[in-house]
Amino acid sequence: MRADLLVIAKEPVPGRVKTRLMPGYTAEEAARLAEAALADTLATVAATPAGARTLALRGRPGPWLPPGVRVIPQRGGGLDERLAHAFDDAYAGHPIVLIGMDTPQVTPALLEQARDALRTAGAVFGPAADGGFWLLGLARPDARLLRGVPMSRPDTGRIQLDRLRAAGLDVALLPTLTDVDTAADAAQVAALAPHGRFAAAVEACLCGGTTPHAPRKVTGRVRVGTS
């Protein structure tokens, strides 16, 4: 069965992305981590068998964009509206699996699991450790499933899942993943995917940076910023 893959992301501009990584990282370092996370995510999408691959982008494409990924602009105000529009704008008659740029540890196997779940389920849902969600797949997009869901809250994932089930959809669940929001998240995710661009960027910021940082302690392969 064909399923399309959709990524929603911001252009990695200092001061506009990953601001919760500060002050453990500078604005420039946070943007470098965001760019590495986006590059890893898009590389995984490119490596996953799928139909169309689309990036709903707020900003302009950069050298991190791989071949074969179509770019569409984000529309709407709040994240719920932007997600709803992204599904609508990318929809071409096939199921869609959407992810963000915050889980660079995602693997092709996880995306294939999500794709295959839509053969029988109306939706597939990947909960995030912070209470949100890292993946949402829909057999048939419907803006009413997303609009009005409060975003960036500890209960966002529960509310979104309840919305899907209230619509009568059979929802397949994926494993819980950690979003990269804080310096501690960055260290944890880098350790989970030590060979990716994101892990290399974390290590470069901690070992080769020239700007002052908050005190750090060593945890595993990477050091965790305290803020």
C-alpha positions in Angstrom: 0.0 0.0 0.0 1.2 3.5 -0.9 1.5 6.0 2.0 3.0 9.4 1.7 5.4 10.9 4.3 5.1 14.5 5.6 7.5 16.4 7.7 6.6 19.7 9.4 9.5 21.9 10.4 10.9 25.4 10.8 13.9 26.8 9.0 16.8 26.5 11.6 17.4 30.2 12.2 19.1 31.3 15.4 16.7 32.7 17.9 13.7 31.2 16.2 14.2 27.4 16.8 14.9 25.3 19.8 14.9 28.3 22.2 14.3 26.0 25.2 17.8 24.7 24.7 19.1 28.1 25.9 20.9 29.1 28.1 22.6 25.7 28.1 23.3 26.4 24.4 23.6 29.7 22.6 21.1 30.7 20.0 23.5 29.8 17.2 24.3 26.4 18.8 20.6 25.7 19.2 20.0 26.4 15.6 22.9 24.1 14.6 21.2 21.3 16.7 17.9 22.0 15.0 19.5 21.8 11.6 21.2 18.5 12.4 17.9 17.1 13.8 16.1 18.2 10.6 18.8 16.7 8.4 18.6 13.4 10.3 14.8 13.3 10.1 14.8 14.1 6.3 17.5 11.5 5.7 15.3 8.9 7.5 12.3 9.9 5.4 14.3 9.6 2.2 15.5 6.1 3.2 11.9 4.9 4.0 9.9 3.3 1.1 7.0 5.6 0.5 5.0 7.4 -2.1 5.5 11.2 -2.0 7.8 12.9 0.5 6.8 16.4 1.5 8.2 19.0 3.8 5.8 21.6 5.2 8.3 24.4 5.9 8.1 27.6 7.8 11.0 29.5 6.2 13.3 28.8 3.3 14.9 25.5 2.3 18.7 25.0 2.9 21.5 22.6 2.1 20.0 20.1 4.5 17.1 19.4 2.1 17.7 16.0 0.3 16.7 15.4 -3.3 13.2 14.0 -3.9 11.5 16.0 -1.1 8.8 18.5 -2.2 8.6 21.7 -0.1 5.3 23.4 0.6 4.8 26.5 2.8 3.1 26.2 6.2 -0.2 27.9 6.5 -2.2 29.0 9.5 -1.6 30.6 12.9 -1.4 28.1 15.7 0.3 24.7 15.4 -3.1 22.9 15.2 -4.0 24.9 12.2 -0.6 24.5 10.5 -0.8 20.7 11.0 -4.3 20.6 9.6 -3.3 22.7 6.5 -0.1 20.5 6.1 -2.2 17.4 5.8 -4.7 19.0 3.4 -2.0 20.5 1.2 0.0 17.3 1.0 -3.0 15.0 0.5 -3.0 13.2 -2.9 -5.5 10.5 -2.2 -3.2 8.3 -0.1 -2.7 7.8 3.6 -0.2 10.3 5.1 2.3 9.8 8.0 3.4 13.1 9.5 6.4 13.7 11.8 8.2 16.8 13.1 11.8 17.7 13.3 12.3 17.0 17.0 13.0 13.2 17.0 16.2 12.7 15.0 16.4 9.2 16.5 13.5 8.0 14.4 14.3 5.1 12.1 13.0 3.8 8.8 11.6 0.8 10.6 9.4 3.0 12.8 8.1 4.9 9.8 7.5 1.7 8.0 5.6 0.4 11.0 3.4 3.5 10.9 2.8 3.2 7.2 1.9 -0.5 7.5 -0.5 0.2 10.4 -2.6 2.4 8.1 -3.5 -0.7 6.0 -6.1 -1.5 8.6 -6.3 1.4 11.0 -7.8 4.8 10.4 -5.0 6.5 12.3 -1.6 5.8 13.8 -0.2 7.8 16.8 3.3 8.1 18.2 3.2 9.5 21.8 6.0 11.7 23.0 7.6 11.4 26.5 6.6 15.1 27.3 2.9 14.4 26.8 2.7 15.5 23.2 3.1 13.3 20.1 5.9 12.8 17.6 4.0 11.1 14.8 0.4 11.2 13.5 -0.7 9.2 10.5 -4.2 9.4 8.9 -5.7 7.1 6.3 -7.7 10.1 5.2 -6.9 13.6 6.5 -9.6 15.6 8.1 -8.9 19.1 9.5 -11.6 18.6 12.2 -9.3 16.0 13.8 -6.7 18.6 14.5 -8.2 22.1 14.7 -8.8 23.2 18.3 -6.4 20.7 19.9 -4.3 22.7 22.4 -0.6 22.2 21.5 2.6 22.3 23.5 0.9 21.1 26.7 1.5 18.0 28.9 -2.0 16.8 27.9 -1.7 17.5 24.2 -1.2 13.9 23.2 -4.1 12.6 25.3 -6.4 15.2 23.9 -5.3 14.5 20.3 -5.7 10.7 20.9 -9.2 11.2 22.4 -10.1 13.3 19.4 -9.1 10.5 17.0 -11.0 7.9 18.9 -14.1 10.1 19.4 -14.2 10.3 15.6 -14.6 6.6 15.5 -11.1 5.8 14.2 -9.2 2.7 15.1 -5.9 4.0 16.3 -2.6 2.1 16.1 -0.1 3.1 18.7 3.7 3.4 18.2 6.5 3.5 20.9 6.9 6.6 22.9 9.9 8.7 21.8 11.6 11.7 23.4 11.3 15.1 21.7 14.4 17.3 21.7 13.3 20.4 23.7 15.8 20.8 26.5 19.5 20.3 26.9 18.8 17.0 28.9 16.6 15.8 26.0 19.4 16.6 23.5 21.9 14.5 25.5 19.4 11.6 25.8 18.5 11.6 22.1 22.2 11.9 21.0 23.0 8.8 23.1 20.2 6.9 21.5 21.4 7.7 17.9 25.2 8.2 18.4 26.1 8.0 14.7 23.7 10.7 13.4 24.3 14.3 12.5 22.5 15.4 15.7 24.8 13.5 18.0 27.8 14.9 16.1 26.4 18.4 16.5 25.8 17.9 20.2 29.3 16.7 20.7 30.7 19.5 18.6 28.9 22.2 20.6 30.0 20.7 23.9 33.6 19.9 23.0 34.5 22.5 20.4 32.4 25.5 21.1 34.0 28.9 21.8 31.1 30.5 23.6 30.5 30.2 27.4 28.0 27.6 28.5 26.2 26.7 31.7 28.0 24.1 33.9 27.8 20.6 32.5 28.2 17.2 33.9 29.2 14.0 32.0 26.4 11.5 31.4 27.3 8.6 29.1 28.8 9.8 25.8 27.6 13.3 26.1 27.5 16.0 28.7 24.2 17.4 29.9 23.7 21.1 30.3 22.2 22.3 33.5 19.9 25.4 33.4 
